[in-house]
Amino acid sequence: MEISPGDASPQAVGVVEVAPRDGLQNESAALSPTQRAELVSRAVAAGARRVEAAHTGTWLGTLVGRDAPAPLGRAGDFPAGPRPGIA
């Protein structure tokens, strides 16, 4: 969806937190699985309804060689709802 100046504001906007999946792109240090799990916990506590926390590939630099699914190990701690990842 592309919005131009003068267009009406959309009725709703979706926000997806992907830092647990991709890492913090502007930071040189990578997040550990424990830190990513904490990031998921805090995002959910702050009201995030969609958090992408898993990745199974090797092309995302901040996750290469890391245990990517670790944040989902605590998925039972979070309210029911979408828990998407990417393949």
N, C-alpha and C positions, 0 to 999 in steps of 0.2 A: 504494500500500500504506500503510495507516495502522496505526501501532503504538500500543497503549494500555498504560498501566502494568499490569504483571502478565502481559502477553503474553510468550511465549517470544521470545528474540532470533532474528533471521533468520539463516539459514545463511550468507548472503553479502550484502554490501552493495556496490553499484556506485558508484564515484566518477568523475565526468566533470569535467575541467578545462575551463572555458569562458572564462577570462580572455583568451586570445589572440583569441577571437572577439568577446567583449563588451567587453573592456577591464576596467580595475580600477574597479569601481563607486564605491568610496569615495575615489578619488583625483581631484583636479581636472584633472591633466595627462593627456592622451591618450597612449597608447603608439604609437610609430612602428612601421612594418612591421618594421624591424630589431629593435626591442625585443620585438615580439610573437614573432618568429622565435627570439630568445634565450629567451623565456619557454617556448616549446614545447620547445626543446632541454633546458632545465633540468627541465621537468616530466617528460619522457621519461627523462632521466638519473636522476631521483628515483624512477622506477618507475611513472609514470602509464601506464596501458594504453589510455586513451581520452582524447584531447585534441581538442576542437572548435576549429578555427582559422580557418574561413572563413565568410563571410557575403556574400550577394549583394544584400541589400536595403538600404534607407536608413533604417529605423526605429530602429536601435540607435545612440543618440546618439554614442557614442565612436568609431564607425566611419564616420559620415556624411562623405562627401567623401574618404575615405581608400582606399588600395589594400588592401582587405580580404584578398584571396587571397595576399598576399605571404608569410605564414608557410609556406604550402604549397609555395612555390617550392623549398624545401629538403627536401621530404618524402622524397626518396631517402636522406637522411641518417639516417632513423629506421628502427627495426625494422619489419618487415611487420606489419600488423594494421589494425584499423579506423581510418579517417581521415575521420570524418564531419564535415560542415559543415551549415549550414542554408540554406534558400533563402528 
